[in-house]
């Protein structure tokens, strides 16, 4: 039987800039960056274990930290603040863009992920 995908909040703290960059790049390919070191992704139980093993191989066991928290479907994620996803967020209607340092209107409080 196939393991169904679940949602995970993955966070890390890496002390070395080179290792930090490698871990960050790898996670950017997998999920949605919510903050610099916090990602939301969907994987099967086996898939998350494999990803964590892969990330652990890039990290130093005694100096760095990696955590994955299983969460129920994210439902809605509301964001406000300086750009957290590639420097800007696009509202669901595709018209409004919020840029770091730019004016933030009330309508910028938008859902990033819809109900699952």
Secondary structure, DSSP 4 states (H G I P E B T S, - for coil): -PPPPEEEEEEEE-SSHHHHHHHHHHHHTTSEEEETTEEEEEE-HHHHHHHHHHHHHHS-TTT-EEEEEEES-----B--SS--STTEEE-TTS--EEETTS---GGG--BSS---
